[in-house]
């Protein structure tokens, strides 16, 4: 019996935290080739070596990818096209909670660039490869702090949290997710002149990309100083099990919605 080729999954910000654990669980699954996206080569190399030493059944390679860098995005698309020819899963996980900057304008700009603009430009650059995946999925890692409804609801645990650059940039990511769902999730898709339709590739009907806006919840990570078990954050392993349900297609009926591990948030 011939074995199926591995699915190709790209995870941004995967050298630590949720991204690293997601890479581990995909490798453990054994049917994925993981592209571990890391802004810095040194941290990415250490993460890949760590995972390779575990002798997991999947395969992995390092992809230097700073979502704020257009050259990195272009090179990622070129390299994936040349080496793999398609992409099955894109997880926009890279984020910044406490952006650096001397002024509030600079901090807002840094948050939007990493948390919203970068994910949109990366997804757009990879769309031809995602369409070729056939049953591709984009998972945008958002936050309940990016729910406008929860921000305005006084009884919500998110009501009093400030962090305006982070919150506003996640609201923007949510809108990017909605736009991806509408523009990339169609059988006939067109994005700024690039067109993928049913007449290409021998006339086979193309299936749209399923897009998810997902809040992983309060998780142990390097995102902020309070993302620790001592403050009630749950383990990355537990959080990623919920993300794997999306990767595995168990929540496909919720594509285009703002969801979390056990339900849905208001936009």
Secondary structure, DSSP 8 states (H G I E B T S, - for coil): ------EEEEETT-SSHHHHHHHHHHHHHSSEEEEEEESSHHHHHHHHHHHHTTT-SSEEEEEE--TT-HHHHHHHHHHHHHHTS--SEEEE----SS---SSHHHHHHHHHIIIIIHHHHHHHHHHHHHHHTSS-EEEEEE-GGG-HHHHH-TTSTTSS---HHHHHHHHHHHHHHHHHHHHHSSSSEEETTEEE-TTSGGG------EEEEEE--SBSSSSSTT-SGGGT-B-HHHHHHHHHHHHTTTTGGGTTSEEETTEE---
